[in-house]
Amino acid sequence: MNDNIQNKRREPDKNEMKEMLVEVYNALCEKGYNPTKQIAGYILSEDPVYITDWKNARGIIAHINRDILLDELIKHYLNIQ
């Protein structure tokens, strides 16, 4: 096996990213956290401690590219396609 081969994972599309974010949001709610503040803290700092490991939420959000997520959130907030 070639040790130089890197595993490249596919970026989730918009719908997958939304589903993943909803899963993380729900897990944070179930644990009693303020999901908006926790997700914002994670996006700004990239510190995974903002996200609970409950229901693998931390693992799920790690598959979402923060730059793409932030771009999509801003476009949605401003209602830009």
Order of alpha helices (4+ residues) and beta strands (2+ residues): alpha-alpha-alpha-alpha
